[in-house]
Amino acid sequence: RLLEADSKSLRSMNGSRRNSGSSLVSSSSASSNLSHLEEDTWILWGRIVNEWDEWRKKKEKLLKELIRKGIPHHFRAIVWQLLCSATDMPVKNQYSELLKMSSPCEKLIRRDIARTYPEHEFFKGQDSLGQEVLFNVMKAYSLVDREVGYCQGSAFIVGLLLMQMPEEEAFCVFVRLMQEYRLRELFKPSMAELGLCIYQFEYLLQVGSTPCPPKNPGEGWEAVGRSQGFFQKVIPHQFDTCPDKLILRAFQVKYNPKKMKRLEKEYATIKSKEMEEQIEIK
């Protein structure tokens, strides 16, 4: 909050990205008025940004814990870029040229822009800066990845990135997420990966919502339905005052990669049979 009110501090933050940690930490207007806890957090994250390679190699477990506890707002843009190695991408130099080109998806993108975070101040209004930069990033990506082009749900991911960083940086992070973290598999025309995710999620939901076996077979889906109601009505109120607790609680749940792999094979078998049946029908 102090940094947002102090234009000099903001200018220093927008200057050298590489030295942002140390320049921010040394800002007397900010650090002198922060509580000891906030000041310690600020100094720590400044050190992490400046010594990123060392932290990733030697202190990865601690870094993961700190990220899960929450990255301070003013460090979030640079840390997100560092996390996915999006700081020095060649595609960033192509961005301005991509915006000069024409995309076959432009009409679709324009249609959907207003539906992305419609209540958020940054994206409100047809001529808002948020809508314009969101259009730019979506258009640029549709030209870089012709197979995926544009898919409506992806705009919400880009919108979230644009709340934290300028459009060129948001574009680079989005490209990394799509191409290196397999996110593009969810948005391909076939949406095969999306079907798999839903299949795995339905299994997890059924297991998580029925910790005790029903007393009779007829109670099976009723129990799931009641549990979903519990998730929708009771659990949100428990975490209203502190949403961070929900994230921490989620990370306490054990994830079984072998089980997920087995479900992936099951899903592949189901889809293969469906394809065979369709061929027979044709």
Salt bridges, closest charged atoms under 4 A:
GLU97 OE2 - LYS100 NZ 3.22
GLU106 OE2 - LYS139 NZ 3.66
ASP112 OD1 - ARG111 NE 3.24
ASP112 OD1 - ARG115 NH1 3.31
GLU132 OE2 - ARG110 NH2 3.73
ASP145 OD2 - ARG184 NE 2.86
GLU147 OE1 - ARG184 NH2 3.04
GLU169 OE2 - ARG17 NH1 3.75
GLU169 OE2 - LYS92 NZ 3.53
GLU185 OE2 - ARG184 NH1 3.93
GLU185 OE1 - LYS188 NZ 3.19
GLU193 OE2 - ARG182 NH1 2.86
GLU222 OE2 - ARG226 NH2 2.74
ASP240 OD2 - HIS237 ND1 3.68
GLU264 OE1 - LYS261 NZ 3.74
GLU266 OE2 - ARG262 NH1 2.27
GLU274 OE1 - LYS271 NZ 3.07
